[in-house]
């Protein structure tokens, strides 16, 4: 367990090595990036094998950093953070494999990529709110350069919009944390200290603190109506960046809501809980309907990602052990499935056909030209719809069951989103891979496409294997998550805001 902080340091060291290796050859930078991602993921998996679930964080590092402000470099882990650390290692490794074709400024690309990964690891390990905020900012900066330099459609606009929304959300988070810190007369930024400090505020002030911190984090999680950066950013980003944005970066926002915002002011959360739930439901339905009418293949996946993240926010809003454990499971499941969908669309399809327009793809018989991509997309689509045997099923089912326990009307409304997801997913499968008919097959000649490469196949099988394994053995994660929610730290929010 004590080796987990090395995931941060290995990622940052790997970023420097990739930058140096890139000055010699692109292949060297790729190898360094892959070895770095594998090393960090191996550390996480090794820690997971010896992890003993418990109620509360288990300390890893706790030393003074800025004593004058009570800030400590405090890293810790529980079943929730470990779940997301495993996801980060998996997504990082798969992302490197799907970026094997990057030939322009390869060293710089992977340096930024690994720096982002290091920041993500830091967020999930932080037990001090200020340290979490620092790593959160570190994860934001590389996103802009990855999209602006290696992206595609409207990449500068997409990069700028994403970063502006992210920094605006960060500013709200920082303002809320400083307010809570001041309420505690500067005792420190540890999460329990901030929770105790906000308890001394009036209800109106607690609502202000909670509103700032929750809105800031929920912006990065893609909460309606602050979600518009996500589809634009996903479409503009290169494949690996799209995978990370949907796979882990949006989870930073949801994790911040759960770890920081909700416990910070349980009374304010209890008051605003219905509004949060309905915003999540609106996001599920609205993004699903928008995905249903998109003509750009990547926009379909981008809006579907926002819709599925709505289930995460709904699970948090329902605020019982069943719903919240489902929300954390959905963070992992969506990270894997969305990453796989973006990999197929951005790397396997777009890099070969040079189009994402469904009308163009319809005439290509892609199931004949790239059958591996067709099979993977069908399976990923089925997983995204939440069918049994894949991770999406236990995740969304658990959220809906937990939500029903809190408010049946919320569960009924959200369940309609499952039907919409089935509609836009089946439409995307049919039009993109199986749309060519016998009547037009001879009228539109098609050229052979390059074969799927071994890095693409390896990355796809890693992600696909993860969603199938967790679909068949969901208790692997639930056995980590549920004990963590028994911590006194989460008690107030899981009992309706009662102290």
C-alpha positions, -999 to 999 in steps of 0.1 A, spaced: 0 0 0 28 24 9 40 23 -27 9 39 -41 23 75 -39 50 62 -64 23 63 -91 25 101 -90 62 103 -90 67 76 -117 42 94 -139 60 128 -136 94 112 -140 81 93 -171 69 126 -185 104 140 -184 120 108 -198 94 108 -227 102 144 -235 140 136 -236 135 103 -255 113 121 -281 143 142 -291 160 110 -303 131 90 -318 93 88 -317 95 51 -310 116 57 -279 90 81 -265 63 56 -271 81 29 -253 89 51 -224 53 62 -221 40 26 -223 65 14 -196 56 43 -174 19 37 -177 24 0 -170 47 6 -141 22 29 -124 -7 5 -131 13 -24 -118 19 -5 -85 -18 0 -81 -27 -37 -90 0 -49 -65 -15 -27 -38 -50 -39 -47 -41 -75 -41 -31 -68 -5 -58 -42 2 -80 -48 32 -113 -28 29 -121 -6 59 -143 22 69 -121 53 65 -89 64 47 -57 45 53 -27 69 55 2 66 31 21 99 36 13 127 61 40 154 65 39 191 69 40 211 37 30 247 45 28 247 83 18 284 85 -15 275 68 -19 241 83 -14 225 49 0 189 50 11 167 22 -14 140 32 -20 111 9 -44 83 18 -65 56 2 -98 38 7 -119 15 -15 -133 44 -34 -100 60 -43 -85 25 -50 -113 18 -75 -105 50 -94 -67 44 -92 -72 10 -110 -93 28 -136 -66 54 -141 -39 29 -147 -60 9 -171 -71 40 -191 -36 54 -191 -21 22 -205 -48 18 -231 -45 54 -241 -8 50 -248 -15 20 -270 -41 39 -290 -16 68 -294 10 46 -310 5 63 -343 14 98 -330 44 109 -351 44 146 -347 63 159 -316 58 125 -300 79 132 -270 60 164 -261 27 146 -266 35 118 -242 52 142 -217 19 161 -214 -1 129 -214 19 114 -185 19 147 -166 -19 147 -168 -19 111 -155 3 121 -126 -21 148 -116 -51 124 -117 -33 99 -95 -26 128 -71 -62 138 -69 -74 103 -61 -48 99 -34 -51 133 -17 -66 136 18 -58 173 22 -82 196 2 -54 220 -8 -32 192 -20 -62 178 -39 -68 212 -55 -31 215 -66 -32 181 -83 -65 190 -98 -50 220 -114 -20 200 -126 -44 177 -144 -62 205 -162 -32 223 -178 -20 195 -201 -55 190 -215 -53 223 -233 -20 216 -251 -30 180 -260 -62 192 -277 -49 224 -292 -18 208 -307 -29 173 -316 -66 176 -319 -89 177 -349 -122 195 -354 -122 231 -340 -94 220 -318 -84 255 -305 -120 264 -298 -126 230 -281 -94 233 -260 -101 268 -249 -137 261 -240 -127 230 -220 -100 248 -201 -121 279 -194 -149 258 -180 -124 238 -160 -106 269 -145 -140 286 -138 -150 255 -119 -116 254 -101 -121 291 -90 -154 282 -75 -139 252 -56 -110 273 -43 -134 301 -31 -155 276 -13 -125 259 3 -110 293 15 -144 302 29 -145 269 49 -108 274 59 -116 309 72 -145 296 92 -122 272 109 -98 302 117 -71 287 96 -67 254 114 -59 235 82 -72 221 50 -76 184 60 -110 172 49 -123 165 85 -111 199 97 -130 217 69 -161 197 76 -159 207 113 -153 243 103 -184 246 81 -205 232 110 -200 265 128 -215 285 99 -252 294 95 -273 274 72 -273 302 46 -235 303 47 -232 265 45 -254 267 14 -230 292 -1 -199 271 7 -216 240 -6 -229 257 -37 -194 270 -47 -176 237 -41 -202 214 -56 -209 235 -87 -171 238 -93 -166 201 -92 -199 192 -109 -188 214 -139 -160 190 -146 -183 161 -141 -205 173 -169 -236 184 -149 -264 200 -169 -264 229 -179 -226 232 -174 -219 203 -197 -214 219 -230 -176 219 -228 -176 181 -228 -189 171 -263 -169 199 -279 -138 189 -260 -142 152 -268 -147 158 -305 -117 181 -307 -93 160 -287 -70 133 -301 -81 98 -294 -60 93 -262 -71 126 -248 -108 118 -256 -103 85 -237 -88 103 -207 -114 131 -207 -143 107 -207 -125 79 -188 -109 97 -159 -109 135 -161 -147 138 -158 -144 114 -128 -122 140 -110 -153 162 -109 -176 135 -96 -150 123 -71 -146 159 -58 -184 161 -53 -183 129 -33 -151 133 -14 -152 171 -7 -185 189 -16 -211 166 -1 -195 159 33 -185 196 36 -220 207 44 -245 179 48 -273 202 59 -270 223 27 -268 192 6 -300 178 22 -318 211 13 -305 211 -23 -307 174 -29 -339 174 -51 -325 201 -73 -292 182 -79 -312 150 -87 -334 167 -112 -304 184 -129 -288 150 -132 -320 135 -147 -323 164 -171 -287 158 -182 -294 121 -187 -325 127 -209 -313 159 -227 -279 145 -237 -295 112 -247 -319 129 -271 -292 151 -285 -270 120 -291 -299 104 -309 -299 131 -337 -262 137 -342 -247 132 -376 -210 132 -363 -200 98 -350 -178 113 -323 -205 137 -311 -228 107 -306 -203 93 -282 -196 127 -266 -232 133 -257 -237 97 -246 -208 103 -222 -226 133 -207 -258 112 -204 -241 84 -186 -223 107 -162 -258 120 -153 -263 86 -136 -232 91 -115 -245 125 -103 -280 110 -97 -265 82 -76 -247 108 -55 -278 129 -51 -298 98 -40 -274 97 -10 -278 62 3 -252 34 4 -267 15 -25 -270 45 -48 -236 60 -40 -218 26 -43 -235 23 -77 -223 58 -86 -187 49 -78 -190 17 -98 -205 37 -127 -174 59 -126 -153 29 -133 -176 13 -158 -182 45 -178 -145 52 -178 -138 18 -194 -167 18 -218 -165 54 -230 -127 50 -234 -134 20 -256 -160 38 -277 -138 68 -283 -109 45 -292 -130 28 -319 -145 60 -333 -114 82 -331 -86 57 -339 -99 27 -357 -126 44 -378 -116 81 -383 -79 75 -388 -87 51 -416 -118 67 -433 -109 103 -425 -146 110 -418 -169 109 -388 -201 117 -407 -226 89 -403 -239 95 -438 -205 88 -453 -198 58 -431 -231 43 -440 -219 36 -475 -186 19 -465 -197 -15 -451 -172 -11 -422 -182 -44 -408 -165 -60 -438 -135 -36 -441 -126 -36 -403 -145 -64 -387 -125 -63 -355 -136 -26 -350 -172 -36 -357 -172 -64 -332 -155 -43 -305 -180 -14 -311 -210 -37 -309 -198 -52 -276 -189 -18 -262 -223 -5 -273 -241 -34 -256 -221 -26 -225 -230 11 -228 -267 1 -230 -264 -17 -196 -271 -52 -208 -263 -81 -184 -228 -95 -186 -211 -61 -188 -201 -36 -161 -228 -11 -172 -256 -34 -159 -247 -37 -122 -236 0 -122 -268 15 -135 -291 -11 -119 -276 -3 -85 -280 34 -90 -316 30 -100 -324 7 -71 -308 31 -46 -325 61 -62 -359 43 -59 -352 39 -22 -348 76 -19 -374 89 -44 -392 65 -68 -401 93 -92 -364 101 -98 -357 64 -106 -386 62 -131 -375 94 -149 -339 82 -151 -349 48 -163 -363 64 -194 -328 75 -201 -318 38 -204 -343 35 -233 -329 65 -250 -293 51 -246 -304 19 -263 -319 40 -292 -289 62 -299 -265 33 -295 -284 9 -318 -287 37 -344 -249 44 -342 -241 7 -346 -265 2 -375 -256 33 -395 -218 34 -390 -210 -3 -394 -239 -20 -410 -256 7 -430 -246 -3 -466 -274 -22 -483 -275 -45 -513 -290 -18 -535 -262 7 -531 -233 -17 -526 -223 -16 -563 -230 21 -568 -204 32 -542 -170 14 -547 -149 11 -515 -112 8 -510 -96 -16 -486 -86 0 -453 -54 -5 -433 -57 -35 -409 -61 -30 -372 -27 -29 -355 -15 -49 -325 -15 -18 -302 -51 -11 -311 -61 -47 -305 -43 -49 -272 -58 -17 -259 -93 -27 -270 -90 -62 -254 -78 -47 -221 -108 -24 -219 -133 -50 -232 -119 -76 -208 -124 -51 -178 -161 -44 -186 -169 -81 -191 -150 -92 -159 -168 -66 -138 -201 -74 -154 -197 -110 -143 -179 -103 -109 -192 -69 -97 -184 -77 -61 -147 -72 -69 -154 -35 -67 -184 -34 -44 -164 -52 -18 -140 -22 -18 -165 6 -22 -192 -3 4 -169 -6 35 -154 29 26 -189 43 27 -193 31 63 -168 57 74 -181 83 99 -169 109 73 -198 99 50 -223 92 77 -241 126 76 -247 126 38 -259 90 38 -285 98 65 -303 126 48 -280 154 61 -285 145 97 -255 152 119 
